[in-house]
Amino acid sequence: MDRLPSSRARDRLGDALFSRVAGPSGPENRARIHDTPGPRWFAPEEPIRRVHADASMFVGGLSALLLQSLHPRAMAAVEAHSGYRGDPWGRLQRTSTFLAFTTYGTAEDAQRAVDAVRAVHARVRGRTPDGEPYRADDPHLLEWVHIAEVDSFLRAHQRYGAQRLTPEECDAYVAATARVGRALGVAGPPRTAAELAQRIDAFRPELRGTDEARAAARFLLLSPPLPWPARPPYAMLAAAAVALLPPWARGPLKLPLLPRTERWCAAPAGAAVTAALRWAMHRPATSGGG
């Protein structure tokens, strides 16, 4: 018996999303991640697996890029070395593949993914437009990138996730991400949600909106490399990502703070687009996520 038209449409949309996010090696990587026997860094019941499998990661990932850009040295490294303008999908695919291998893959493959990233970081050196030196393997800079990402993923999940975490699970999520952070070279990453908030606050004196950060925000929010039919749902995703930022992060990026608009427009739009992505990504016959 043929599948229902709605199921076929969901499969087509899900396959298109997977192709964009995972890249041409996506099917091969997915099979390796989920079918290779061996110990994993994280057990199936751990919150990190639930968070990283949820469609709210789309909102959290975009919000994380905006927040990370506020550190001038981190943004200078991205501007000079990441190729986010010329190959934004490639950057997304590399990031999603890294998250998938470290969250769901075997311990051996997770370590291999970390080693590959550290090898890239070891080669990234330069100076900001103001002449301040940076290196991508600087533990302090790695900490900012790590905590901004973890904070954004957790915020997104708690606002748009299918099954929100309890306070204890939030702490467990932060503790699990600390394992990946340490492997990447972060010295003493936070292990609780409260400590994560404290670390974010401690970085605030170092953060500012540079020309490069504001240009990156304009590119990410207003000029995505997408066909026109995909731009309206992406605009909803972008509005949700901006609304997810801490209020103090908006001004430096020249992003407006409009509480009523966000409450009545951005939040429902974020919930709607996340639900649509979750519907498209759903695969009843598979187990696990990523």
C-alpha positions as CSV (number, residue, x, y, z in Angstrom):
1,M,0.0,0.0,0.0
2,D,1.4,3.4,-1.0
3,R,2.3,5.8,1.8
4,L,0.1,8.8,2.4
5,P,0.9,12.0,0.5
6,S,1.6,13.8,3.8
7,S,4.2,11.1,4.7
8,R,5.9,11.3,1.3
9,A,6.0,15.1,1.6
10,R,7.5,14.8,5.0
11,D,10.1,12.4,3.8
12,R,11.1,14.7,0.9
13,L,11.4,17.7,3.1
14,G,13.3,15.7,5.7
15,D,15.7,14.4,3.1
16,A,16.3,17.9,1.8
17,L,17.0,19.3,5.3
18,F,19.3,16.4,6.0
19,S,21.2,16.9,2.8
20,R,21.7,20.6,3.6
21,V,22.7,20.1,7.2
22,A,24.8,16.9,6.9
23,G,26.2,17.3,3.4
24,P,27.1,14.7,0.7
25,S,28.7,12.4,3.3
26,G,25.6,12.6,5.5
27,P,24.1,9.1,4.8
28,E,27.6,7.4,5.2
29,N,28.3,9.3,8.5
30,R,24.8,8.6,9.9
31,A,25.3,4.8,9.3
32,R,28.7,4.9,10.9
33,I,27.5,6.9,13.9
34,H,24.5,4.8,14.7
35,D,25.4,1.4,13.4
36,T,29.1,1.0,14.6
37,P,29.3,-1.0,17.8
38,G,31.3,0.2,20.7
39,P,31.2,2.4,23.8
40,R,29.9,5.9,23.5
41,W,30.8,9.1,25.5
42,F,27.2,9.4,26.4
43,A,24.5,6.9,27.3
44,P,21.2,6.8,25.5
45,E,19.3,8.3,28.5
46,E,21.6,11.3,29.0
47,P,20.0,14.7,28.3
48,I,22.7,15.7,25.8
49,R,21.4,13.2,23.4
50,R,17.8,14.5,23.7
51,V,18.9,18.1,23.3
52,H,21.1,17.6,20.3
53,A,18.5,15.5,18.5
54,D,15.8,18.2,18.8
55,A,14.8,20.7,16.1
56,S,15.3,23.5,18.5
57,M,19.0,23.1,17.7
58,F,18.4,25.1,14.5
59,V,17.4,28.1,16.6
60,G,20.1,27.5,19.2
61,G,22.8,27.2,16.6
62,L,22.0,30.4,14.8
63,S,21.7,32.3,18.2
64,A,25.1,30.8,19.2
65,L,26.8,32.2,16.1
66,L,25.4,35.7,17.0
67,L,26.5,35.5,20.6
68,Q,29.9,34.1,19.8
69,S,30.6,37.0,17.4
70,L,30.6,39.4,20.3
71,H,34.1,38.4,21.3
72,P,36.4,40.4,19.0
73,R,39.2,37.8,18.8
74,A,36.7,35.0,18.2
75,M,35.0,37.0,15.5
76,A,38.4,38.0,13.9
77,A,39.3,34.3,13.6
78,V,35.9,33.4,12.0
79,E,36.2,36.3,9.6
80,A,39.7,35.4,8.5
81,H,39.6,31.6,8.6
82,S,36.2,30.1,8.6
83,G,34.9,30.9,5.1
84,Y,31.4,31.4,6.5
85,R,30.5,33.8,3.6
86,G,31.9,31.7,0.8
87,D,30.9,28.3,2.1
88,P,28.3,28.7,4.8
89,W,26.7,25.3,4.2
90,G,30.1,23.7,4.4
91,R,30.6,25.3,7.8
92,L,27.2,24.1,9.0
93,Q,27.8,20.6,7.8
94,R,31.2,20.4,9.5
95,T,29.7,21.6,12.8
96,S,26.7,19.3,12.6
97,T,28.9,16.3,11.8
98,F,31.1,17.1,14.8
99,L,28.1,17.3,17.1
100,A,26.7,14.1,15.8
101,F,30.0,12.1,16.2
102,T,30.7,13.4,19.7
103,T,27.2,13.0,20.9
104,Y,26.1,9.7,19.4
105,G,29.2,8.1,17.8
106,T,31.6,5.6,19.3
107,A,34.2,6.9,21.7
108,E,36.9,6.3,19.1
109,D,35.1,8.3,16.4
110,A,34.3,11.1,18.9
111,Q,37.9,11.4,19.8
112,R,38.9,11.3,16.1
113,A,36.5,14.2,15.5
114,V,37.9,16.2,18.4
115,D,41.5,15.6,17.1
116,A,40.6,16.8,13.7
117,V,39.2,20.1,15.1
118,R,42.2,20.6,17.3
119,A,44.5,20.1,14.4
120,V,42.6,22.9,12.6
121,H,42.7,25.2,15.6
122,A,46.5,24.7,15.9
123,R,47.0,26.4,12.5
124,V,44.7,29.3,13.1
125,R,46.6,32.5,14.1
126,G,46.3,36.1,13.3
127,R,45.5,39.6,14.6
128,T,42.3,41.5,15.0
129,P,41.8,44.7,13.0
130,D,42.9,46.5,16.2
131,G,46.2,44.5,16.2
132,E,45.4,42.2,19.1
133,P,46.8,38.7,18.5
134,Y,44.6,35.6,18.6
135,R,45.0,31.9,18.2
136,A,42.2,29.5,17.9
137,D,43.6,27.0,20.5
138,D,43.8,29.7,23.2
139,P,42.0,28.0,26.1
140,H,40.3,31.3,27.1
141,L,39.0,31.9,23.6
142,L,37.9,28.2,23.4
143,E,36.0,28.7,26.7
144,W,34.0,31.6,25.3
145,V,33.1,29.7,22.1
146,H,32.1,26.7,24.2
147,I,29.9,28.4,26.8
148,A,28.2,30.6,24.2
149,E,27.3,27.5,22.3
150,V,26.1,25.5,25.3
151,D,24.1,28.4,26.7
152,S,22.4,29.0,23.3
153,F,21.6,25.3,22.8
154,L,20.1,25.0,26.3
155,R,18.1,28.3,26.0
156,A,16.7,27.1,22.7
157,H,15.7,23.7,24.0
158,Q,14.1,25.1,27.1
159,R,12.0,27.5,25.0
160,Y,11.3,25.4,21.9
161,G,12.3,21.8,22.7
162,A,9.7,19.0,22.5
163,Q,10.5,17.9,26.0
164,R,12.1,20.5,28.3
165,L,14.7,19.5,30.8
166,T,14.2,19.6,34.5
167,P,16.7,21.7,36.5
168,E,18.7,18.5,37.3
169,E,18.7,17.6,33.7
170,C,19.9,21.1,32.7
171,D,22.9,20.5,35.1
172,A,23.5,17.1,33.6
173,Y,23.5,18.6,30.1
174,V,26.1,21.2,31.0
175,A,28.2,18.6,32.7
176,A,28.0,16.4,29.6
177,T,29.1,19.2,27.3
178,A,32.0,19.8,29.6
179,R,33.5,16.5,28.5
180,V,33.6,17.7,24.9
181,G,34.8,21.1,26.0
182,R,37.7,19.6,27.9
183,A,38.6,17.4,25.0
184,L,38.8,20.4,22.7
185,G,41.1,22.3,25.1
186,V,38.8,24.2,27.4
187,A,40.3,24.5,30.9
188,G,37.7,23.7,33.5
189,P,34.4,24.1,31.6
190,P,31.3,24.8,33.6
191,R,29.4,21.7,34.9
192,T,26.1,23.2,36.1
193,A,23.6,25.7,34.6
194,A,24.3,28.2,37.4
195,E,28.1,28.0,36.7
196,L,27.4,28.4,33.0
197,A,25.5,31.6,33.7
198,Q,28.3,32.9,35.9
199,R,30.9,32.2,33.2
200,I,28.9,34.0,30.5
201,D,28.5,37.0,32.9
202,A,32.3,37.0,33.6
203,F,33.1,37.4,29.9
204,R,30.9,40.4,29.4
205,P,33.6,43.0,29.9
206,E,35.5,41.5,27.0
207,L,32.6,41.5,24.6
208,R,31.7,44.3,22.1
209,G,30.0,44.7,18.7
210,T,32.7,45.1,16.1
211,D,32.1,46.0,12.4
212,E,32.9,42.3,11.6
213,A,30.3,41.0,14.1
214,R,27.6,43.3,12.8
215,A,28.4,42.4,9.2
216,A,28.2,38.7,10.2
217,A,24.8,39.3,11.8
218,R,23.5,41.0,8.7
219,F,24.7,38.1,6.6
220,L,23.2,35.5,8.8
221,L,19.9,37.2,9.4
222,L,19.2,39.1,6.2
223,S,21.2,37.4,3.4
224,P,21.1,33.7,3.9
225,P,22.2,31.5,0.9
226,L,18.7,30.1,0.4
227,P,16.2,30.0,-2.5
228,W,13.4,32.5,-2.2
229,P,10.7,29.9,-1.2
230,A,12.8,29.0,1.9
231,R,13.4,32.5,3.1
232,P,10.1,33.1,4.9
233,P,10.5,30.1,7.2
234,Y,14.2,31.1,7.7
235,A,13.1,34.6,8.6
236,M,10.9,33.0,11.4
237,L,13.9,31.0,12.5
238,A,16.1,34.1,12.5
239,A,13.6,36.1,14.5
240,A,13.5,33.3,17.1
241,A,17.3,33.2,17.3
242,V,17.5,36.9,17.9
243,A,14.8,36.8,20.5
244,L,16.7,34.0,22.3
245,L,19.8,36.2,22.8
246,P,20.3,37.8,26.2
247,P,19.0,41.4,26.1
248,W,22.5,42.8,26.7
249,A,23.7,41.1,23.6
250,R,21.3,43.0,21.2
251,G,22.7,46.5,21.4
252,P,26.3,45.7,20.3
253,L,25.0,43.9,17.2
254,K,22.4,46.7,16.6
255,L,19.6,44.3,16.9
256,P,16.4,45.8,18.4
257,L,14.9,44.8,21.7
258,L,11.1,44.6,21.2
259,P,9.6,42.6,24.1
260,R,6.0,42.9,23.0
261,T,6.8,42.1,19.3
262,E,8.9,39.1,20.4
263,R,6.2,37.8,22.8
264,W,3.4,38.0,20.2
265,C,5.4,37.4,17.0
266,A,8.9,36.0,17.4
267,A,8.1,33.4,20.0
268,P,5.0,31.9,18.2
269,A,7.0,32.0,14.9
270,G,9.9,30.2,16.5
271,A,7.6,27.6,18.0
272,A,5.9,27.1,14.6
273,V,9.0,26.7,12.5
274,T,10.6,24.4,15.1
275,A,7.5,22.2,15.1
276,A,7.6,22.1,11.3
277,L,11.3,21.1,11.3
278,R,10.6,18.5,13.9
279,W,7.8,17.1,11.8
280,A,10.0,16.9,8.7
281,M,12.9,15.3,10.6
282,H,10.8,12.6,12.2
283,R,11.7,9.1,11.2
284,P,9.5,6.5,13.0
285,A,11.6,3.6,11.8
286,T,14.9,4.9,13.2
287,S,16.3,5.0,16.7
288,G,18.6,7.7,18.1
289,G,19.1,11.1,16.6
290,G,21.6,13.5,15.3
